[in-house]
Amino acid sequence: MTRPSDLPMRQFDRSLPMALLRAREAVMKKFSPALKEHELSPQQWRVIRVLVEEDELDATEIAERCALLMPSLSRILQNLHKRGLVDRKTASNDQRRSMVSITNKGRKLFKALSPINEARYAYITQKFGYGKLELLYELLNELVEKIDGDEEVESP
């Protein structure tokens, strides 16, 4: 059996984390200007997007769905609440849970940014190809399922 210490280190340009990061940066270059124009970070936008799709979510669910750590989410929610984009309240059945919903102001911001973002998706689809983009979604989802599905954490 080959031990991890016996394996040669792969070339930097074949590093999966770096390839994913470069792809993310290339994609975000298309989305970031519109977000910055509205003083939103990509993380804040993710929170707004998920809340538009749901009536109300607890903070833990938002963190999970938006791939955010709770301390980061807390700061994001404070900022969005201060700006009047989200409402926060304590859950009636559990005082430890914080329930969050989008406000009308938040919905208006979403409606203003959605066409711009959809135009960016259209551009990316046109450049990369619809079929390849759909395949990329499938492959990335499968990668997450396979890796997150591992019960056992292997040490490097």
Contacts in CASP RR format, 6 or more apart in sequence:
PFRMAT RR
TARGET T0000
AUTHOR 0000-0000-0000
METHOD contacts of the structure
MODEL  1
MTRPSDLPMRQFDRSLPMALLRAREAVMKKFSPALKEHELSPQQWRVIRV
LVEEDELDATEIAERCALLMPSLSRILQNLHKRGLVDRKTASNDQRRSMV
SITNKGRKLFKALSPINEARYAYITQKFGYGKLELLYELLNELVEKIDGD
EEVESP
4 155 0 8 1.000
4 156 0 8 1.000
12 18 0 8 1.000
27 124 0 8 1.000
28 42 0 8 1.000
30 120 0 8 1.000
30 123 0 8 1.000
30 124 0 8 1.000
31 42 0 8 1.000
31 45 0 8 1.000
31 117 0 8 1.000
31 120 0 8 1.000
32 42 0 8 1.000
34 113 0 8 1.000
34 116 0 8 1.000
34 117 0 8 1.000
34 120 0 8 1.000
35 41 0 8 1.000
35 42 0 8 1.000
35 44 0 8 1.000
35 45 0 8 1.000
35 113 0 8 1.000
38 109 0 8 1.000
38 112 0 8 1.000
38 113 0 8 1.000
40 48 0 8 1.000
40 109 0 8 1.000
40 113 0 8 1.000
41 76 0 8 1.000
43 66 0 8 1.000
43 68 0 8 1.000
43 72 0 8 1.000
43 76 0 8 1.000
44 76 0 8 1.000
44 79 0 8 1.000
44 80 0 8 1.000
45 113 0 8 1.000
46 66 0 8 1.000
46 67 0 8 1.000
46 68 0 8 1.000
47 62 0 8 1.000
47 66 0 8 1.000
47 68 0 8 1.000
47 73 0 8 1.000
47 76 0 8 1.000
47 77 0 8 1.000
47 80 0 8 1.000
47 86 0 8 1.000
48 80 0 8 1.000
48 85 0 8 1.000
48 86 0 8 1.000
48 102 0 8 1.000
48 106 0 8 1.000
48 109 0 8 1.000
48 110 0 8 1.000
49 110 0 8 1.000
50 57 0 8 1.000
50 62 0 8 1.000
50 65 0 8 1.000
50 66 0 8 1.000
51 57 0 8 1.000
51 62 0 8 1.000
51 86 0 8 1.000
51 100 0 8 1.000
51 101 0 8 1.000
51 102 0 8 1.000
52 102 0 8 1.000
52 107 0 8 1.000
52 110 0 8 1.000
55 101 0 8 1.000
56 99 0 8 1.000
56 100 0 8 1.000
56 101 0 8 1.000
57 65 0 8 1.000
57 99 0 8 1.000
57 100 0 8 1.000
57 101 0 8 1.000
58 91 0 8 1.000
58 97 0 8 1.000
58 98 0 8 1.000
58 99 0 8 1.000
58 100 0 8 1.000
59 70 0 8 1.000
59 73 0 8 1.000
59 74 0 8 1.000
59 77 0 8 1.000
59 97 0 8 1.000
59 98 0 8 1.000
59 99 0 8 1.000
59 100 0 8 1.000
60 70 0 8 1.000
60 97 0 8 1.000
62 68 0 8 1.000
62 73 0 8 1.000
62 77 0 8 1.000
62 100 0 8 1.000
63 69 0 8 1.000
63 70 0 8 1.000
63 73 0 8 1.000
66 73 0 8 1.000
68 76 0 8 1.000
77 86 0 8 1.000
77 88 0 8 1.000
77 98 0 8 1.000
77 100 0 8 1.000
80 86 0 8 1.000
81 87 0 8 1.000
81 88 0 8 1.000
83 105 0 8 1.000
84 103 0 8 1.000
84 105 0 8 1.000
84 106 0 8 1.000
85 102 0 8 1.000
85 103 0 8 1.000
85 105 0 8 1.000
85 106 0 8 1.000
85 109 0 8 1.000
86 100 0 8 1.000
86 101 0 8 1.000
86 102 0 8 1.000
86 103 0 8 1.000
86 106 0 8 1.000
87 100 0 8 1.000
87 101 0 8 1.000
87 102 0 8 1.000
87 103 0 8 1.000
88 98 0 8 1.000
88 99 0 8 1.000
88 100 0 8 1.000
89 98 0 8 1.000
89 99 0 8 1.000
90 97 0 8 1.000
90 98 0 8 1.000
90 99 0 8 1.000
91 97 0 8 1.000
91 98 0 8 1.000
91 99 0 8 1.000
102 110 0 8 1.000
124 133 0 8 1.000
125 133 0 8 1.000
128 136 0 8 1.000
END
